[in-house]
Amino acid sequence: MAARAAANPRASFVAIERRKKWGDDLQQKLARTGATNVDILMGDANELIRTFDEATFDAVHIHFPDPWWKRRHLRRRLLDRHFVTEVARVLKPGCAAYVQTDVLDYAKVVLFRFEGSGWFENVAGPLEYTNWREEIPEKSLREMRCERDGTPFVQMKFVRRETGIDAGKLERTTG
Ligand SMILES: C[S@@+](CC[C@H](N)C(=O)[O-])C[C@H]1O[C@@H](n2cnc3c(N)ncnc32)[C@H](O)[C@@H]1O
């Protein structure tokens, strides 16, 4: 995030993190690079995304969302149907959501969620992964760790359609 903000000084970023340690960590990195173009919001992304107006963002990035492995915790996964609809609501039409994960089962769910929502087109084709390295050269911490350790991970890019296909209305959800 800090590297991306520094590389794109004319863009404005919003970073959402719920753990204070990581929020402070980002704050320190930004201070070191001198970047002033990031608002850090502390809290649950699922709730905070609902506070933004429709078509606010030119891109949404979700890097290595927590997998919540245990069956009884699966419902805590960030990328459920409601969250994907919120991503569609806050993204400008024609703009993209970028997701990467090293949990391949979760990746398949992400493909189904975005494509099945009717609001997004997978740029790589149905149920395919992509590679956005050339488009986004800055790597997240986890991404660097995966590369260092040889852990496979996948990247996905979904473009927000002008109108949803067989999709419900994009209304701000609550709760
Ligand atoms: C596996 S780490 C990945 C961190 C970073 N995105 C990267 O790629 O290096 C997942 C991060 O997402 C944060 N997180 C998970 N669920 C969240 C939620 N619902 N709202 C805000 N932050 C969340 C966790 O606190 C953690 O810092």
The ligand as an SDF file (V2000), in Angstrom:
LIG
                    3D

 27 29  0  0  0  0  0  0  0  0999 V2000
   -3.4630  -12.1430    5.1950 C   0  0  0  0  0  0  0  0  0  0  0  0
   -3.3940  -10.4700    5.6680 S   0  0  0  0  0  0  0  0  0  0  0  0
   -2.9120   -9.6670    4.1450 C   0  0  0  0  0  0  0  0  0  0  0  0
   -2.3520   -8.2970    4.3690 C   0  0  0  0  0  0  0  0  0  0  0  0
   -2.0260   -7.4870    3.1000 C   0  0  0  0  0  0  0  0  0  0  0  0
   -3.2450   -7.2140    2.3560 N   0  0  0  0  0  0  0  0  0  0  0  0
   -1.0180   -8.1820    2.2330 C   0  0  0  0  0  0  0  0  0  0  0  0
   -1.3690   -8.6250    1.1340 O   0  0  0  0  0  0  0  0  0  0  0  0
    0.1310   -8.2790    2.6600 O   0  0  0  0  0  0  0  0  0  0  0  0
   -5.1050  -10.0320    5.8010 C   0  0  0  0  0  0  0  0  0  0  0  0
   -5.2870   -8.6650    6.4080 C   0  0  0  0  0  0  0  0  0  0  0  0
   -6.6400   -8.2660    6.2520 O   0  0  0  0  0  0  0  0  0  0  0  0
   -7.1040   -7.7440    7.4830 C   0  0  0  0  0  0  0  0  0  0  0  0
   -8.5580   -8.0080    7.5010 N   0  0  0  0  0  0  0  0  0  0  0  0
   -9.1380   -9.2180    7.4250 C   0  0  0  0  0  0  0  0  0  0  0  0
  -10.4790   -9.1080    7.4350 N   0  0  0  0  0  0  0  0  0  0  0  0
  -10.7370   -7.7780    7.5240 C   0  0  0  0  0  0  0  0  0  0  0  0
  -11.9410   -7.0300    7.5820 C   0  0  0  0  0  0  0  0  0  0  0  0
  -13.1450   -7.6250    7.5620 N   0  0  0  0  0  0  0  0  0  0  0  0
  -11.8520   -5.6920    7.6780 N   0  0  0  0  0  0  0  0  0  0  0  0
  -10.6370   -5.0710    7.6930 C   0  0  0  0  0  0  0  0  0  0  0  0
   -9.4740   -5.7320    7.6320 N   0  0  0  0  0  0  0  0  0  0  0  0
   -9.5220   -7.0750    7.5490 C   0  0  0  0  0  0  0  0  0  0  0  0
   -6.3470   -8.4960    8.5470 C   0  0  0  0  0  0  0  0  0  0  0  0
   -6.2950   -7.7750    9.7640 O   0  0  0  0  0  0  0  0  0  0  0  0
   -4.9720   -8.6150    7.8900 C   0  0  0  0  0  0  0  0  0  0  0  0
   -4.1640   -7.4920    8.1460 O   0  0  0  0  0  0  0  0  0  0  0  0
  1  2  1  0
  2  3  1  0
  2 10  1  0
  3  4  1  0
  4  5  1  0
  5  6  1  0
  5  7  1  0
  7  8  2  0
  7  9  1  0
 10 11  1  0
 11 12  1  0
 11 26  1  0
 12 13  1  0
 13 14  1  0
 13 24  1  0
 14 15  1  0
 14 23  1  0
 15 16  2  0
 16 17  1  0
 17 18  1  0
 17 23  2  0
 18 19  1  0
 18 20  2  0
 20 21  1  0
 21 22  2  0
 22 23  1  0
 24 25  1  0
 24 26  1  0
 26 27  1  0
M  CHG  2   2   1   9  -1
M  END
$$$$
